[in-house]
Amino acid sequence: MLQTGLFTHRACSQHEMGSWHPECPERLAAISDHLISAGIAPHLKHFDAPLASVQALQRAHSADYVARLQSSVPTQGYRPLDPDTSLNPHSLNAAMRAAGAVVDAADRVSKGEIANAFCAVRPPGHHARRSAAMGFCILNSIAVGARHALDELGLERVAIIDFDVHHGNGTEEIFADDDKVLMASFFQHPFYPYSGTSGAAKNMVNVPLAAGTKGDVARQVVDEVWMPRLDDFEPQMIFISAGFDAHREDDLGQMGLVEADYTYITERLMELANDHANGWIVSSLEGGYNLSALGRSAAAHVKALARL
């Protein structure tokens, strides 16, 4: 049986935006520790994430934005890109590894080298817009990977699933009205980035949820709202923006999911992938800032992907 691929790189831990910042290198250590302590790590196929090419980045981002990033990397200290997001000397390299992980995972899944993949990478990506960084995000890794699957692997339909507590506004902007992409998400509302609730394109399945929403409601959204649209769409590969900050212990959101809910959502998406997409799933880390809850939730997600 093919294994689940785990894609990461030590460079992803060199990006940091200050000791006070919740999007910290310790996030990846928490995931790694839980994969080891839960006995999951030995069952995975491990890969070092490569750098995404500039050409790959420019499928999702404007050439001008990519060039501005390249010229903005500081030699020391931090260079702010937005109020929540900064570059340090290693940040662009980390972001290019994060995007490269998703591209490489899509390639290896499509070639039958692995069953599916989880990319334990940072910085996150789903707020990164076509021409701007935003909300801890520099490059939109999932968008880069999905574009690669369409343009280079020749797929005709891909789905993007986003269960982060924050709306993936950057991904929505990049793919709005693209009939080759169906994006399904739920997110806390009203909440940062205060988007996703009006004027959504027809290929967006957005479900805003109130603060305090627990897993039973999230599961109902998956079963009753997402799945009918996704089944009709028949995606050939599924990309997951896997944010775990809707967990009840995460202080950056106010929703009430627990590990079992992430297992349930993952298993439902695997059923979808088995029905339409040869089981092809590429998942990449987005949010999740309580280190214990993040580690446990990511481990639950990966355990489900690996069928352990």
Secondary structure, DSSP 4 states (H G I P E B T S, - for coil): -PPEEEEE-GGGGT--S-TT-SS-THHHHHHHHHHHHTT-GGGSEEEEPPPPPHHHHHHHS-HHHHHHHHHH--SSS-EEEETTEEE-TTHHHHHHHHHHHHHHHHHHHHTTSSSEEEE--SS--TT-BTTB-BTTBSS-HHHHHHHHHHHTS--S-EEEEE-SSS--HHHHHHHTT-TTEEEEEEEESS-TT--SSSS--TTEEEEEE-TT-BHHHHHHHIIIIIHHHHHHH--SEEEEEE--TTBTT-TT---BB-HHHHHHHHHHHHHHHHHHSTT-EEEEE----SHHHHHHHHHHHHHHHTT-
